[in-house]
Amino acid sequence: MALDYAILPARLGDLLAVHALEHRCFDRDAWGWFDLFSVLVANVVRLKAVTPTKLGQGGARLVGFVVGDPRPSQGFAWIATIGVHPDFQRRGLGAALLAAAEAQLTEPRLRLTVRRSNAAAIALYEKFGYRTVTVWERYYAGGEAGLVMEKPHGAG
Ligand SMILES: CC(C)(COP(=O)(O)OP(=O)(O)OC[C@H]1O[C@@H](n2cnc3c(N)ncnc32)[C@H](O)[C@@H]1OP(=O)(O)O)[C@@H](O)C(=O)NCCC(=O)NCCS
């Protein structure tokens, strides 16, 4: 059955839910309270994926989050974070969030970093047209390398 969801702007009121999601998605790479607070008030693209809760419970559950950080003076924007709750992965939410963030960014190039071992994310990014342009050795906690992936805006 198709997943019922919406992609909406994320706001400061989403801080608790985004923090919980980060820890489910990223483990030791999860952003802390300060970084999440900063990004939820900054002039960046920040979007959430929400699904309706069970009938009669009202509200909506935040199950995905993406941040696009524009750097106009440098000619590119960073996809700074993207995560989908494990219970909702492989149902199109990651692709929907990434597409929605890209659509709101206007810089000519888009960049991101990803752990070399993160096959799921790398597959998503390659599907969207990102290609590895450099490797940052020992970039992540634990010493793993980060792939820097990039694409011209609109490619993929
Ligand atoms: C990466 C992530 C955001 C993908 O979200 P998702 O909602 O599962 O992705 P989608 O269902 O939209 O998948 C889109 C495409 O990405 C690729 N993909 C996603 N997950 C994959 C996996 N586990 N294995 C292989 N390919 C995968 C596929 O090409 C997929 O298309 P398909 O389902 O038609 O084959 C999700 O796995 C996640 O949150 N991971 C933990 C956090 C993380 O690592 N974020 C990235 C940090 S750089």
The ligand as a MOL file (V3000), in Angstrom:
LIG
                    3D

  0  0  0     0  0            999 V3000
M  V30 BEGIN CTAB
M  V30 COUNTS 48 50 0 0 0
M  V30 BEGIN ATOM
M  V30 1 C 19.7930 7.1810 3.0500 0
M  V30 2 C 18.3160 7.2520 3.4610 0
M  V30 3 C 17.9700 8.7080 3.7820 0
M  V30 4 C 17.4540 6.7740 2.2810 0
M  V30 5 O 16.0850 6.9890 2.6330 0
M  V30 6 P 14.9210 6.0140 2.0840 0
M  V30 7 O 13.6250 6.6670 2.3940 0
M  V30 8 O 15.1150 4.6460 2.5740 0
M  V30 9 O 15.2150 6.0560 0.5100 0
M  V30 10 P 14.1650 5.7930 -0.6650 0
M  V30 11 O 13.1840 4.7510 -0.2740 0
M  V30 12 O 13.6320 7.0880 -1.1440 0
M  V30 13 O 15.1450 5.1690 -1.7670 0
M  V30 14 C 15.4700 5.8730 -2.9790 0
M  V30 15 C 16.5770 5.1040 -3.6790 0
M  V30 16 O 17.7790 5.1380 -2.9250 0
M  V30 17 C 18.4570 3.8760 -3.0510 0
M  V30 18 N 18.4610 3.1930 -1.7430 0
M  V30 19 C 17.8860 3.6210 -0.6050 0
M  V30 20 N 18.1330 2.7490 0.3990 0
M  V30 21 C 18.8770 1.7660 -0.1250 0
M  V30 22 C 19.4400 0.5660 0.4050 0
M  V30 23 N 19.2710 0.2200 1.6920 0
M  V30 24 N 20.1610 -0.2330 -0.4140 0
M  V30 25 C 20.3380 0.0880 -1.7120 0
M  V30 26 N 19.8030 1.2110 -2.3010 0
M  V30 27 C 19.0950 2.0290 -1.5050 0
M  V30 28 C 17.6710 3.0720 -4.0590 0
M  V30 29 O 18.1600 3.3890 -5.3530 0
M  V30 30 C 16.2760 3.6480 -3.8600 0
M  V30 31 O 15.4400 3.4530 -4.9680 0
M  V30 32 P 14.5680 2.0950 -5.0590 0
M  V30 33 O 13.8890 1.8840 -3.7400 0
M  V30 34 O 13.6350 2.3770 -6.1860 0
M  V30 35 O 15.5690 1.0020 -5.3450 0
M  V30 36 C 18.0260 6.3050 4.6610 0
M  V30 37 O 18.5830 5.0320 4.3800 0
M  V30 38 C 18.5630 6.7980 5.9840 0
M  V30 39 O 17.9520 7.6230 6.6490 0
M  V30 40 N 19.7230 6.2730 6.4160 0
M  V30 41 C 20.2850 6.6230 7.7220 0
M  V30 42 C 20.7820 8.0570 7.7420 0
M  V30 43 C 21.8280 8.2940 6.6640 0
M  V30 44 O 22.7370 7.4870 6.4660 0
M  V30 45 N 21.6970 9.4370 5.9700 0
M  V30 46 C 22.6310 9.8440 4.9370 0
M  V30 47 C 23.8270 10.4790 5.5720 0
M  V30 48 S 25.0070 11.0510 4.3690 0
M  V30 END ATOM
M  V30 BEGIN BOND
M  V30 1 1 1 2
M  V30 2 1 2 3
M  V30 3 1 2 4
M  V30 4 1 2 36
M  V30 5 1 4 5
M  V30 6 1 5 6
M  V30 7 2 6 7
M  V30 8 1 6 8
M  V30 9 1 6 9
M  V30 10 1 9 10
M  V30 11 2 10 11
M  V30 12 1 10 12
M  V30 13 1 10 13
M  V30 14 1 13 14
M  V30 15 1 14 15
M  V30 16 1 15 16
M  V30 17 1 15 30
M  V30 18 1 16 17
M  V30 19 1 17 18
M  V30 20 1 17 28
M  V30 21 1 18 19
M  V30 22 1 18 27
M  V30 23 2 19 20
M  V30 24 1 20 21
M  V30 25 1 21 22
M  V30 26 2 21 27
M  V30 27 1 22 23
M  V30 28 2 22 24
M  V30 29 1 24 25
M  V30 30 2 25 26
M  V30 31 1 26 27
M  V30 32 1 28 29
M  V30 33 1 28 30
M  V30 34 1 30 31
M  V30 35 1 31 32
M  V30 36 2 32 33
M  V30 37 1 32 34
M  V30 38 1 32 35
M  V30 39 1 36 37
M  V30 40 1 36 38
M  V30 41 2 38 39
M  V30 42 1 38 40
M  V30 43 1 40 41
M  V30 44 1 41 42
M  V30 45 1 42 43
M  V30 46 2 43 44
M  V30 47 1 43 45
M  V30 48 1 45 46
M  V30 49 1 46 47
M  V30 50 1 47 48
M  V30 END BOND
M  V30 END CTAB
M  END
